[in-house]
């Protein structure tokens, strides 16, 4: 995937995430549709619950478990909500 495709994929993902009305942390899965256009497949507001998830891999790489990392996500969201 070239730089222009990556930028377009990211743009579509951010737009779909905002359009969904969610905030904070999340993930948007996109796929190629007819004529090469990117389309949203799924918006996940709780990413990282699958074994092969990048969130799980990152948690393991830093010596944290998913419970601790999830708690940190929650605390960050609460702090943002107060600000």
PDB file of N, CA, C and O in Angstrom:
ATOM      1  N   UNK A   1       0.856  -1.171   0.000  1.00  0.00           N
ATOM      2  CA  UNK A   1       0.000   0.000   0.000  1.00  0.00           C
ATOM      3  C   UNK A   1       0.900   1.231   0.000  1.00  0.00           C
ATOM      4  O   UNK A   1       1.814   1.354   0.815  1.00  0.00           O
ATOM      5  N   UNK A   2       0.623   2.127  -0.921  1.00  0.00           N
ATOM      6  CA  UNK A   2       1.398   3.351  -1.017  1.00  0.00           C
ATOM      7  C   UNK A   2       0.958   4.390   0.002  1.00  0.00           C
ATOM      8  O   UNK A   2      -0.050   4.219   0.689  1.00  0.00           O
ATOM      9  N   UNK A   3       1.716   5.457   0.089  1.00  0.00           N
ATOM     10  CA  UNK A   3       1.436   6.515   1.056  1.00  0.00           C
ATOM     11  C   UNK A   3       0.060   7.154   0.830  1.00  0.00           C
ATOM     12  O   UNK A   3      -0.666   7.421   1.788  1.00  0.00           O
ATOM     13  N   UNK A   4      -0.296   7.397  -0.433  1.00  0.00           N
ATOM     14  CA  UNK A   4      -1.589   8.026  -0.722  1.00  0.00           C
ATOM     15  C   UNK A   4      -2.750   7.125  -0.287  1.00  0.00           C
ATOM     16  O   UNK A   4      -3.748   7.610   0.246  1.00  0.00           O
ATOM     17  N   UNK A   5      -2.616   5.812  -0.516  1.00  0.00           N
ATOM     18  CA  UNK A   5      -3.663   4.872  -0.086  1.00  0.00           C
ATOM     19  C   UNK A   5      -3.784   4.843   1.432  1.00  0.00           C
ATOM     20  O   UNK A   5      -4.891   4.802   1.968  1.00  0.00           O
ATOM     21  N   UNK A   6      -2.661   4.864   2.118  1.00  0.00           N
ATOM     22  CA  UNK A   6      -2.653   4.840   3.580  1.00  0.00           C
ATOM     23  C   UNK A   6      -3.345   6.075   4.112  1.00  0.00           C
ATOM     24  O   UNK A   6      -4.166   5.983   5.024  1.00  0.00           O
ATOM     25  N   UNK A   7      -3.020   7.243   3.549  1.00  0.00           N
ATOM     26  CA  UNK A   7      -3.645   8.492   3.984  1.00  0.00           C
ATOM     27  C   UNK A   7      -5.158   8.441   3.761  1.00  0.00           C
ATOM     28  O   UNK A   7      -5.926   8.852   4.631  1.00  0.00           O
ATOM     29  N   UNK A   8      -5.585   7.943   2.611  1.00  0.00           N
ATOM     30  CA  UNK A   8      -7.021   7.850   2.324  1.00  0.00           C
ATOM     31  C   UNK A   8      -7.711   6.869   3.262  1.00  0.00           C
ATOM     32  O   UNK A   8      -8.809   7.142   3.747  1.00  0.00           O
ATOM     33  N   UNK A   9      -7.079   5.736   3.520  1.00  0.00           N
ATOM     34  CA  UNK A   9      -7.649   4.744   4.443  1.00  0.00           C
ATOM     35  C   UNK A   9      -7.802   5.335   5.836  1.00  0.00           C
ATOM     36  O   UNK A   9      -8.825   5.141   6.491  1.00  0.00           O
ATOM     37  N   UNK A  10      -6.796   6.047   6.278  1.00  0.00           N
ATOM     38  CA  UNK A  10      -6.844   6.680   7.600  1.00  0.00           C
ATOM     39  C   UNK A  10      -7.942   7.748   7.647  1.00  0.00           C
ATOM     40  O   UNK A  10      -8.686   7.837   8.623  1.00  0.00           O
ATOM     41  N   UNK A  11      -8.036   8.547   6.596  1.00  0.00           N
ATOM     42  CA  UNK A  11      -9.052   9.593   6.532  1.00  0.00           C
ATOM     43  C   UNK A  11     -10.454   8.999   6.639  1.00  0.00           C
ATOM     44  O   UNK A  11     -11.291   9.497   7.391  1.00  0.00           O
ATOM     45  N   UNK A  12     -10.701   7.939   5.887  1.00  0.00           N
ATOM     46  CA  UNK A  12     -12.010   7.278   5.925  1.00  0.00           C
ATOM     47  C   UNK A  12     -12.274   6.721   7.320  1.00  0.00           C
ATOM     48  O   UNK A  12     -13.383   6.859   7.837  1.00  0.00           O
ATOM     49  N   UNK A  13     -11.281   6.102   7.931  1.00  0.00           N
ATOM     50  CA  UNK A  13     -11.447   5.549   9.271  1.00  0.00           C
ATOM     51  C   UNK A  13     -11.799   6.606  10.299  1.00  0.00           C
ATOM     52  O   UNK A  13     -12.701   6.410  11.113  1.00  0.00           O
ATOM     53  N   UNK A  14     -11.087   7.732  10.266  1.00  0.00           N
ATOM     54  CA  UNK A  14     -11.354   8.818  11.220  1.00  0.00           C
ATOM     55  C   UNK A  14     -12.747   9.397  11.004  1.00  0.00           C
ATOM     56  O   UNK A  14     -13.474   9.646  11.966  1.00  0.00           O
ATOM     57  N   UNK A  15     -13.121   9.612   9.748  1.00  0.00           N
ATOM     58  CA  UNK A  15     -14.466  10.127   9.465  1.00  0.00           C
ATOM     59  C   UNK A  15     -15.549   9.182   9.968  1.00  0.00           C
ATOM     60  O   UNK A  15     -16.526   9.622  10.574  1.00  0.00           O
ATOM     61  N   UNK A  16     -15.382   7.889   9.720  1.00  0.00           N
ATOM     62  CA  UNK A  16     -16.387   6.912  10.158  1.00  0.00           C
ATOM     63  C   UNK A  16     -16.452   6.835  11.681  1.00  0.00           C
ATOM     64  O   UNK A  16     -17.535   6.685  12.247  1.00  0.00           O
ATOM     65  N   UNK A  17     -15.321   6.935  12.338  1.00  0.00           N
ATOM     66  CA  UNK A  17     -15.299   6.899  13.805  1.00  0.00           C
ATOM     67  C   UNK A  17     -16.062   8.096  14.362  1.00  0.00           C
ATOM     68  O   UNK A  17     -16.891   7.944  15.259  1.00  0.00           O
ATOM     69  N   UNK A  18     -15.785   9.271  13.839  1.00  0.00           N
ATOM     70  CA  UNK A  18     -16.486  10.486  14.298  1.00  0.00           C
ATOM     71  C   UNK A  18     -17.969  10.422  13.963  1.00  0.00           C
ATOM     72  O   UNK A  18     -18.806  10.794  14.786  1.00  0.00           O
ATOM     73  N   UNK A  19     -18.307   9.950  12.753  1.00  0.00           N
ATOM     74  CA  UNK A  19     -19.696   9.844  12.321  1.00  0.00           C
ATOM     75  C   UNK A  19     -20.488   8.919  13.238  1.00  0.00           C
ATOM     76  O   UNK A  19     -21.685   9.120  13.446  1.00  0.00           O
ATOM     77  N   UNK A  20     -19.817   7.901  13.790  1.00  0.00           N
ATOM     78  CA  UNK A  20     -20.485   6.942  14.673  1.00  0.00           C
ATOM     79  C   UNK A  20     -20.887   7.559  16.001  1.00  0.00           C
ATOM     80  O   UNK A  20     -21.698   6.986  16.728  1.00  0.00           O
ATOM     81  N   UNK A  21     -20.330   8.722  16.329  1.00  0.00           N
ATOM     82  CA  UNK A  21     -20.687   9.398  17.568  1.00  0.00           C
ATOM     83  C   UNK A  21     -19.961   8.897  18.794  1.00  0.00           C
ATOM     84  O   UNK A  21     -20.319   9.261  19.914  1.00  0.00           O
ATOM     85  N   UNK A  22     -18.953   8.073  18.607  1.00  0.00           N
ATOM     86  CA  UNK A  22     -18.192   7.571  19.745  1.00  0.00           C
ATOM     87  C   UNK A  22     -16.976   8.459  19.965  1.00  0.00           C
ATOM     88  O   UNK A  22     -16.632   9.274  19.109  1.00  0.00           O
ATOM     89  N   UNK A  23     -16.338   8.301  21.097  1.00  0.00           N
ATOM     90  CA  UNK A  23     -15.150   9.096  21.391  1.00  0.00           C
ATOM     91  C   UNK A  23     -14.123   8.257  22.113  1.00  0.00           C
ATOM     92  O   UNK A  23     -14.347   7.081  22.403  1.00  0.00           O
ATOM     93  N   UNK A  24     -13.010   8.869  22.395  1.00  0.00           N
ATOM     94  CA  UNK A  24     -11.955   8.160  23.108  1.00  0.00           C
ATOM     95  C   UNK A  24     -11.206   7.216  22.200  1.00  0.00           C
ATOM     96  O   UNK A  24     -10.866   7.557  21.067  1.00  0.00           O
ATOM     97  N   UNK A  25     -10.955   6.039  22.701  1.00  0.00           N
ATOM     98  CA  UNK A  25     -10.165   5.030  21.995  1.00  0.00           C
ATOM     99  C   UNK A  25     -11.070   4.133  21.167  1.00  0.00           C
ATOM    100  O   UNK A  25     -12.187   3.824  21.581  1.00  0.00           O
ATOM    101  N   UNK A  26     -10.606   3.726  20.032  1.00  0.00           N
ATOM    102  CA  UNK A  26     -11.392   2.824  19.209  1.00  0.00           C
ATOM    103  C   UNK A  26     -10.620   2.384  17.987  1.00  0.00           C
ATOM    104  O   UNK A  26      -9.476   2.782  17.767  1.00  0.00           O
ATOM    105  N   UNK A  27     -11.274   1.554  17.202  1.00  0.00           N
ATOM    106  CA  UNK A  27     -10.655   1.048  15.976  1.00  0.00           C
ATOM    107  C   UNK A  27     -11.732   0.973  14.899  1.00  0.00           C
ATOM    108  O   UNK A  27     -12.881   0.632  15.179  1.00  0.00           O
ATOM    109  N   UNK A  28     -11.354   1.291  13.681  1.00  0.00           N
ATOM    110  CA  UNK A  28     -12.262   1.192  12.552  1.00  0.00           C
ATOM    111  C   UNK A  28     -11.651   0.236  11.541  1.00  0.00           C
ATOM    112  O   UNK A  28     -10.528   0.445  11.082  1.00  0.00           O
ATOM    113  N   UNK A  29     -12.386  -0.810  11.195  1.00  0.00           N
ATOM    114  CA  UNK A  29     -11.950  -1.734  10.147  1.00  0.00           C
ATOM    115  C   UNK A  29     -12.539  -1.261   8.831  1.00  0.00           C
ATOM    116  O   UNK A  29     -13.740  -1.008   8.728  1.00  0.00           O
ATOM    117  N   UNK A  30     -11.684  -1.146   7.827  1.00  0.00           N
ATOM    118  CA  UNK A  30     -12.145  -0.759   6.503  1.00  0.00           C
ATOM    119  C   UNK A  30     -11.702  -1.809   5.488  1.00  0.00           C
ATOM    120  O   UNK A  30     -10.750  -2.554   5.717  1.00  0.00           O
ATOM    121  N   UNK A  31     -12.403  -1.850   4.382  1.00  0.00           N
ATOM    122  CA  UNK A  31     -12.082  -2.792   3.315  1.00  0.00           C
ATOM    123  C   UNK A  31     -12.273  -2.096   1.976  1.00  0.00           C
ATOM    124  O   UNK A  31     -12.959  -1.079   1.880  1.00  0.00           O
ATOM    125  N   UNK A  32     -11.664  -2.655   0.959  1.00  0.00           N
ATOM    126  CA  UNK A  32     -11.826  -2.112  -0.387  1.00  0.00           C
ATOM    127  C   UNK A  32     -13.157  -2.575  -0.968  1.00  0.00           C
ATOM    128  O   UNK A  32     -13.510  -3.752  -0.886  1.00  0.00           O
ATOM    129  N   UNK A  33     -13.879  -1.643  -1.547  1.00  0.00           N
ATOM    130  CA  UNK A  33     -15.153  -1.972  -2.199  1.00  0.00           C
ATOM    131  C   UNK A  33     -14.964  -1.829  -3.705  1.00  0.00           C
ATOM    132  O   UNK A  33     -13.841  -1.696  -4.193  1.00  0.00           O
ATOM    133  N   UNK A  34     -16.051  -1.858  -4.415  1.00  0.00           N
ATOM    134  CA  UNK A  34     -15.993  -1.691  -5.861  1.00  0.00           C
ATOM    135  C   UNK A  34     -15.281  -0.408  -6.253  1.00  0.00           C
ATOM    136  O   UNK A  34     -15.393   0.606  -5.565  1.00  0.00           O
ATOM    137  N   UNK A  35     -14.560  -0.451  -7.345  1.00  0.00           N
ATOM    138  CA  UNK A  35     -13.810   0.689  -7.871  1.00  0.00           C
ATOM    139  C   UNK A  35     -12.730   1.174  -6.905  1.00  0.00           C
ATOM    140  O   UNK A  35     -12.289   2.319  -7.005  1.00  0.00           O
ATOM    141  N   UNK A  36     -12.296   0.319  -5.968  1.00  0.00           N
ATOM    142  CA  UNK A  36     -11.180   0.655  -5.082  1.00  0.00           C
ATOM    143  C   UNK A  36     -11.480   1.608  -3.949  1.00  0.00           C
ATOM    144  O   UNK A  36     -10.556   2.095  -3.297  1.00  0.00           O
ATOM    145  N   UNK A  37     -12.737   1.887  -3.698  1.00  0.00           N
ATOM    146  CA  UNK A  37     -13.099   2.807  -2.612  1.00  0.00           C
ATOM    147  C   UNK A  37     -13.023   2.100  -1.270  1.00  0.00           C
ATOM    148  O   UNK A  37     -13.350   0.918  -1.167  1.00  0.00           O
ATOM    149  N   UNK A  38     -12.592   2.818  -0.242  1.00  0.00           N
ATOM    150  CA  UNK A  38     -12.553   2.276   1.110  1.00  0.00           C
ATOM    151  C   UNK A  38     -13.934   2.394   1.738  1.00  0.00           C
ATOM    152  O   UNK A  38     -14.590   3.428   1.617  1.00  0.00           O
ATOM    153  N   UNK A  39     -14.375   1.332   2.409  1.00  0.00           N
ATOM    154  CA  UNK A  39     -15.650   1.355   3.127  1.00  0.00           C
ATOM    155  C   UNK A  39     -15.451   0.796   4.531  1.00  0.00           C
ATOM    156  O   UNK A  39     -14.621  -0.083   4.762  1.00  0.00           O
ATOM    157  N   UNK A  40     -16.239   1.332   5.457  1.00  0.00           N
ATOM    158  CA  UNK A  40     -16.171   0.874   6.845  1.00  0.00           C
ATOM    159  C   UNK A  40     -16.807  -0.499   6.966  1.00  0.00           C
ATOM    160  O   UNK A  40     -17.874  -0.762   6.411  1.00  0.00           O
ATOM    161  N   UNK A  41     -16.130  -1.365   7.703  1.00  0.00           N
ATOM    162  CA  UNK A  41     -16.704  -2.675   8.012  1.00  0.00           C
ATOM    163  C   UNK A  41     -17.217  -2.693   9.442  1.00  0.00           C
ATOM    164  O   UNK A  41     -18.278  -3.248   9.727  1.00  0.00           O
ATOM    165  N   UNK A  42     -16.452  -2.082  10.334  1.00  0.00           N
ATOM    166  CA  UNK A  42     -16.797  -2.168  11.752  1.00  0.00           C
ATOM    167  C   UNK A  42     -16.142  -1.014  12.501  1.00  0.00           C
ATOM    168  O   UNK A  42     -15.023  -0.611  12.184  1.00  0.00           O
ATOM    169  N   UNK A  43     -16.851  -0.487  13.501  1.00  0.00           N
ATOM    170  CA  UNK A  43     -16.275   0.471  14.447  1.00  0.00           C
ATOM    171  C   UNK A  43     -16.286  -0.210  15.798  1.00  0.00           C
ATOM    172  O   UNK A  43     -17.345  -0.584  16.302  1.00  0.00           O
ATOM    173  N   UNK A  44     -15.120  -0.373  16.384  1.00  0.00           N
ATOM    174  CA  UNK A  44     -15.011  -1.042  17.678  1.00  0.00           C
ATOM    175  C   UNK A  44     -14.531  -0.043  18.723  1.00  0.00           C
ATOM    176  O   UNK A  44     -13.448   0.528  18.596  1.00  0.00           O
ATOM    177  N   UNK A  45     -15.339   0.165  19.751  1.00  0.00           N
ATOM    178  CA  UNK A  45     -14.944   1.090  20.814  1.00  0.00           C
ATOM    179  C   UNK A  45     -14.178   0.392  21.920  1.00  0.00           C
ATOM    180  O   UNK A  45     -13.685   1.046  22.840  1.00  0.00           O
ATOM    181  N   UNK A  46     -14.070  -0.927  21.843  1.00  0.00           N
ATOM    182  CA  UNK A  46     -13.310  -1.691  22.824  1.00  0.00           C
ATOM    183  C   UNK A  46     -12.357  -2.619  22.062  1.00  0.00           C
ATOM    184  O   UNK A  46     -12.538  -3.836  22.051  1.00  0.00           O
ATOM    185  N   UNK A  47     -11.338  -2.026  21.425  1.00  0.00           N
ATOM    186  CA  UNK A  47     -10.417  -2.876  20.673  1.00  0.00           C
ATOM    187  C   UNK A  47      -9.544  -3.691  21.603  1.00  0.00           C
ATOM    188  O   UNK A  47      -9.350  -3.331  22.764  1.00  0.00           O
ATOM    189  N   UNK A  48      -9.022  -4.784  21.094  1.00  0.00           N
ATOM    190  CA  UNK A  48      -8.040  -5.545  21.859  1.00  0.00           C
ATOM    191  C   UNK A  48      -8.555  -6.767  22.559  1.00  0.00           C
ATOM    192  O   UNK A  48      -7.846  -7.329  23.394  1.00  0.00           O
ATOM    193  N   UNK A  49      -9.749  -7.206  22.263  1.00  0.00           N
ATOM    194  CA  UNK A  49     -10.295  -8.340  22.987  1.00  0.00           C
ATOM    195  C   UNK A  49     -10.000  -9.677  22.320  1.00  0.00           C
ATOM    196  O   UNK A  49     -10.328 -10.724  22.877  1.00  0.00           O
ATOM    197  N   UNK A  50      -9.390  -9.664  21.146  1.00  0.00           N
ATOM    198  CA  UNK A  50      -9.009 -10.913  20.489  1.00  0.00           C
ATOM    199  C   UNK A  50      -7.558 -11.240  20.826  1.00  0.00           C
ATOM    200  O   UNK A  50      -6.765 -10.332  21.075  1.00  0.00           O
ATOM    201  N   UNK A  51      -7.200 -12.513  20.836  1.00  0.00           N
ATOM    202  CA  UNK A  51      -5.841 -12.923  21.165  1.00  0.00           C
ATOM    203  C   UNK A  51      -4.799 -12.319  20.238  1.00  0.00           C
ATOM    204  O   UNK A  51      -3.696 -11.995  20.677  1.00  0.00           O
ATOM    205  N   UNK A  52      -5.132 -12.161  18.959  1.00  0.00           N
ATOM    206  CA  UNK A  52      -4.173 -11.657  17.993  1.00  0.00           C
ATOM    207  C   UNK A  52      -4.222 -10.140  17.842  1.00  0.00           C
ATOM    208  O   UNK A  52      -3.585  -9.587  16.946  1.00  0.00           O
ATOM    209  N   UNK A  53      -4.966  -9.466  18.703  1.00  0.00           N
ATOM    210  CA  UNK A  53      -5.103  -8.018  18.636  1.00  0.00           C
ATOM    211  C   UNK A  53      -3.776  -7.324  18.909  1.00  0.00           C
ATOM    212  O   UNK A  53      -2.972  -7.780  19.722  1.00  0.00           O
ATOM    213  N   UNK A  54      -3.565  -6.215  18.215  1.00  0.00           N
ATOM    214  CA  UNK A  54      -2.364  -5.414  18.438  1.00  0.00           C
ATOM    215  C   UNK A  54      -2.322  -4.911  19.880  1.00  0.00           C
ATOM    216  O   UNK A  54      -1.241  -4.787  20.454  1.00  0.00           O
ATOM    217  N   UNK A  55      -3.473  -4.623  20.469  1.00  0.00           N
ATOM    218  CA  UNK A  55      -3.514  -4.157  21.859  1.00  0.00           C
ATOM    219  C   UNK A  55      -2.983  -5.243  22.789  1.00  0.00           C
ATOM    220  O   UNK A  55      -2.201  -4.948  23.692  1.00  0.00           O
ATOM    221  N   UNK A  56      -3.392  -6.486  22.585  1.00  0.00           N
ATOM    222  CA  UNK A  56      -2.903  -7.593  23.424  1.00  0.00           C
ATOM    223  C   UNK A  56      -1.402  -7.801  23.228  1.00  0.00           C
ATOM    224  O   UNK A  56      -0.668  -8.003  24.196  1.00  0.00           O
ATOM    225  N   UNK A  57      -0.953  -7.751  21.990  1.00  0.00           N
ATOM    226  CA  UNK A  57       0.470  -7.924  21.693  1.00  0.00           C
ATOM    227  C   UNK A  57       1.284  -6.812  22.361  1.00  0.00           C
ATOM    228  O   UNK A  57       2.332  -7.079  22.950  1.00  0.00           O
ATOM    229  N   UNK A  58       0.807  -5.573  22.270  1.00  0.00           N
ATOM    230  CA  UNK A  58       1.503  -4.443  22.889  1.00  0.00           C
ATOM    231  C   UNK A  58       1.533  -4.578  24.409  1.00  0.00           C
ATOM    232  O   UNK A  58       2.544  -4.274  25.042  1.00  0.00           O
ATOM    233  N   UNK A  59       0.427  -5.033  24.994  1.00  0.00           N
ATOM    234  CA  UNK A  59       0.381  -5.214  26.441  1.00  0.00           C
ATOM    235  C   UNK A  59       1.425  -6.241  26.880  1.00  0.00           C
ATOM    236  O   UNK A  59       2.158  -6.018  27.843  1.00  0.00           O
ATOM    237  N   UNK A  60       1.484  -7.352  26.174  1.00  0.00           N
ATOM    238  CA  UNK A  60       2.466  -8.385  26.509  1.00  0.00           C
ATOM    239  C   UNK A  60       3.889  -7.882  26.328  1.00  0.00           C
ATOM    240  O   UNK A  60       4.762  -8.182  27.142  1.00  0.00           O
ATOM    241  N   UNK A  61       4.129  -7.120  25.269  1.00  0.00           N
ATOM    242  CA  UNK A  61       5.477  -6.619  24.985  1.00  0.00           C
ATOM    243  C   UNK A  61       5.966  -5.653  26.055  1.00  0.00           C
ATOM    244  O   UNK A  61       7.171  -5.526  26.269  1.00  0.00           O
ATOM    245  N   UNK A  62       5.043  -4.972  26.729  1.00  0.00           N
ATOM    246  CA  UNK A  62       5.420  -4.030  27.786  1.00  0.00           C
ATOM    247  C   UNK A  62       5.272  -4.628  29.176  1.00  0.00           C
ATOM    248  O   UNK A  62       5.421  -3.924  30.175  1.00  0.00           O
ATOM    249  N   UNK A  63       4.979  -5.923  29.246  1.00  0.00           N
ATOM    250  CA  UNK A  63       4.874  -6.590  30.534  1.00  0.00           C
ATOM    251  C   UNK A  63       3.581  -6.331  31.279  1.00  0.00           C
ATOM    252  O   UNK A  63       3.509  -6.573  32.484  1.00  0.00           O
ATOM    253  N   UNK A  64       2.557  -5.843  30.593  1.00  0.00           N
ATOM    254  CA  UNK A  64       1.254  -5.597  31.226  1.00  0.00           C
ATOM    255  C   UNK A  64       0.264  -6.659  30.772  1.00  0.00           C
ATOM    256  O   UNK A  64       0.426  -7.257  29.708  1.00  0.00           O
ATOM    257  N   UNK A  65      -0.748  -6.888  31.576  1.00  0.00           N
ATOM    258  CA  UNK A  65      -1.824  -7.752  31.103  1.00  0.00           C
ATOM    259  C   UNK A  65      -2.981  -6.873  30.651  1.00  0.00           C
ATOM    260  O   UNK A  65      -2.996  -5.671  30.917  1.00  0.00           O
ATOM    261  N   UNK A  66      -3.931  -7.464  29.978  1.00  0.00           N
ATOM    262  CA  UNK A  66      -5.027  -6.694  29.400  1.00  0.00           C
ATOM    263  C   UNK A  66      -5.884  -6.017  30.473  1.00  0.00           C
ATOM    264  O   UNK A  66      -6.411  -4.930  30.236  1.00  0.00           O
ATOM    265  N   UNK A  67      -6.034  -6.633  31.640  1.00  0.00           N
ATOM    266  CA  UNK A  67      -6.818  -6.019  32.712  1.00  0.00           C
ATOM    267  C   UNK A  67      -6.200  -4.694  33.157  1.00  0.00           C
ATOM    268  O   UNK A  67      -6.905  -3.700  33.337  1.00  0.00           O
ATOM    269  N   UNK A  68      -4.881  -4.690  33.331  1.00  0.00           N
ATOM    270  CA  UNK A  68      -4.191  -3.466  33.752  1.00  0.00           C
ATOM    271  C   UNK A  68      -4.288  -2.412  32.661  1.00  0.00           C
ATOM    272  O   UNK A  68      -4.571  -1.248  32.941  1.00  0.00           O
ATOM    273  N   UNK A  69      -4.056  -2.813  31.427  1.00  0.00           N
ATOM    274  CA  UNK A  69      -4.123  -1.874  30.311  1.00  0.00           C
ATOM    275  C   UNK A  69      -5.540  -1.326  30.153  1.00  0.00           C
ATOM    276  O   UNK A  69      -5.716  -0.133  29.901  1.00  0.00           O
ATOM    277  N   UNK A  70      -6.549  -2.180  30.297  1.00  0.00           N
ATOM    278  CA  UNK A  70      -7.938  -1.733  30.216  1.00  0.00           C
ATOM    279  C   UNK A  70      -8.271  -0.734  31.317  1.00  0.00           C
ATOM    280  O   UNK A  70      -8.990   0.238  31.090  1.00  0.00           O
ATOM    281  N   UNK A  71      -7.744  -0.982  32.505  1.00  0.00           N
ATOM    282  CA  UNK A  71      -7.933  -0.041  33.606  1.00  0.00           C
ATOM    283  C   UNK A  71      -7.317   1.314  33.308  1.00  0.00           C
ATOM    284  O   UNK A  71      -7.886   2.353  33.642  1.00  0.00           O
ATOM    285  N   UNK A  72      -6.153   1.296  32.680  1.00  0.00           N
ATOM    286  CA  UNK A  72      -5.509   2.552  32.303  1.00  0.00           C
ATOM    287  C   UNK A  72      -6.329   3.296  31.255  1.00  0.00           C
ATOM    288  O   UNK A  72      -6.454   4.519  31.318  1.00  0.00           O
ATOM    289  N   UNK A  73      -6.894   2.556  30.282  1.00  0.00           N
ATOM    290  CA  UNK A  73      -7.769   3.179  29.288  1.00  0.00           C
ATOM    291  C   UNK A  73      -8.956   3.850  29.972  1.00  0.00           C
ATOM    292  O   UNK A  73      -9.311   4.984  29.650  1.00  0.00           O
ATOM    293  N   UNK A  74      -9.565   3.134  30.925  1.00  0.00           N
ATOM    294  CA  UNK A  74     -10.735   3.666  31.627  1.00  0.00           C
ATOM    295  C   UNK A  74     -10.385   4.921  32.420  1.00  0.00           C
ATOM    296  O   UNK A  74     -11.123   5.905  32.373  1.00  0.00           O
ATOM    297  N   UNK A  75      -9.278   4.902  33.140  1.00  0.00           N
ATOM    298  CA  UNK A  75      -8.862   6.076  33.908  1.00  0.00           C
ATOM    299  C   UNK A  75      -8.599   7.265  32.994  1.00  0.00           C
ATOM    300  O   UNK A  75      -8.981   8.391  33.313  1.00  0.00           O
ATOM    301  N   UNK A  76      -7.948   7.021  31.862  1.00  0.00           N
ATOM    302  CA  UNK A  76      -7.699   8.101  30.912  1.00  0.00           C
ATOM    303  C   UNK A  76      -9.001   8.683  30.383  1.00  0.00           C
ATOM    304  O   UNK A  76      -9.122   9.900  30.246  1.00  0.00           O
ATOM    305  N   UNK A  77      -9.977   7.831  30.084  1.00  0.00           N
ATOM    306  CA  UNK A  77     -11.262   8.303  29.583  1.00  0.00           C
ATOM    307  C   UNK A  77     -11.983   9.138  30.648  1.00  0.00           C
ATOM    308  O   UNK A  77     -12.573  10.171  30.331  1.00  0.00           O
ATOM    309  N   UNK A  78     -11.937   8.699  31.891  1.00  0.00           N
ATOM    310  CA  UNK A  78     -12.583   9.455  32.968  1.00  0.00           C
ATOM    311  C   UNK A  78     -11.923  10.810  33.164  1.00  0.00           C
ATOM    312  O   UNK A  78     -12.606  11.812  33.376  1.00  0.00           O
ATOM    313  N   UNK A  79     -10.600  10.845  33.094  1.00  0.00           N
ATOM    314  CA  UNK A  79      -9.890  12.119  33.247  1.00  0.00           C
ATOM    315  C   UNK A  79     -10.226  13.070  32.107  1.00  0.00           C
ATOM    316  O   UNK A  79     -10.380  14.270  32.336  1.00  0.00           O
ATOM    317  N   UNK A  80     -10.343  12.565  30.895  1.00  0.00           N
ATOM    318  CA  UNK A  80     -10.714  13.409  29.753  1.00  0.00           C
ATOM    319  C   UNK A  80     -12.129  13.945  29.914  1.00  0.00           C
ATOM    320  O   UNK A  80     -12.415  15.085  29.548  1.00  0.00           O
ATOM    321  N   UNK A  81     -13.008  13.119  30.460  1.00  0.00           N
ATOM    322  CA  UNK A  81     -14.388  13.541  30.652  1.00  0.00           C
ATOM    323  C   UNK A  81     -14.526  14.662  31.653  1.00  0.00           C
ATOM    324  O   UNK A  81     -15.454  15.465  31.556  1.00  0.00           O
ATOM    325  N   UNK A  82     -13.627  14.735  32.608  1.00  0.00           N
ATOM    326  CA  UNK A  82     -13.672  15.800  33.619  1.00  0.00           C
ATOM    327  C   UNK A  82     -13.099  17.108  33.098  1.00  0.00           C
ATOM    328  O   UNK A  82     -13.454  18.189  33.569  1.00  0.00           O
ATOM    329  N   UNK A  83     -12.197  16.993  32.106  1.00  0.00           N
ATOM    330  CA  UNK A  83     -11.469  18.172  31.612  1.00  0.00           C
ATOM    331  C   UNK A  83     -12.241  18.914  30.634  1.00  0.00           C
ATOM    332  O   UNK A  83     -11.773  19.931  30.121  1.00  0.00           O
TER     333      UNK A  83
END
